[in-house]
């Protein structure tokens, strides 16, 4: 039988690059082989973090976005709470300030100022994370936060950083105003700073919990109005819990908000209703529990992913 020529073989359906006589030295064969290897490498690299153990740039970008988000509307997020805190101090000064005796050995206004400061801080820290996640869920763009190469821990750190930044800004400005207007002392700055930061972390995490469960702004407002605000008002903000009946005193000691307010009061005027070390342990423990829950929800996409 007469062997077919190479020219005849080209007319067959078999690619020339696949023929044994051509081998893989042919340019077309090399190109196909490189393309195949490149696709295989891309498939193997999918899901692999190519920026180290921690995505520092991504975490910083998320934290910066959270800060800029409330700073762009600073008249609402910063000035609004400051005006409310000033109105509280003014109203209490006019209404009962001159007639009210000392509380725990200090003038009533000095006792009141740390409570109002802390109440404002925790409300703003809660609002920062809850409004951010709830807005993304309602607007349908939560996927823009979940799709970037950020781990659950990095997402958590980014959101909490925004809550702490907002709480600290509010705390610093109110402290300056209280020191200037009513002469509020700052007895233990390290304690005050510690409880402000821990309170912001705890409330930022609780804000994320509320936003995960809320599917619309009405539900988020209900959580704020019927849970956060009452717990803040009933935690010794305007009074010492020693004035409460024994049962209410016991309930206050089960409220972590009380320890945040009491810790800041100890850091400013040097007195408190409870041991600050106990308050520190309670706030740290509650923060660890809530942060762990939120981290797990972010990791699994609970009520966030379709």
Secondary structure, DSSP 8 states (H G I E B T S, - for coil): -----HHHHHTSSS-GGGSTTTTT-SHHHHHHHHHHHHHHHHHHHTT--SS-SS-HHHHHHHHHHHHHHHHTTHIIIIIHHHHHHHHHHHHHIIIIITT---BTTB-HHHHHHHHHHHHHHHHHHHHHHHHHHHHHHHHT-THHHHSSS--HHHHHHHHHHHHHHHHHHHHHHHHHHHHHHH----S-HHHHHHHHHHHHHHHHHHHHHHHHH-SSHHHHHHHIIIIIHHHHHTSSSSS-GGGS-HHHHHHHHT-HHHHHHHHHHHHHHS--SS-HHHHHHHHHHHHHHHHHHHHHHHHHTTTT--
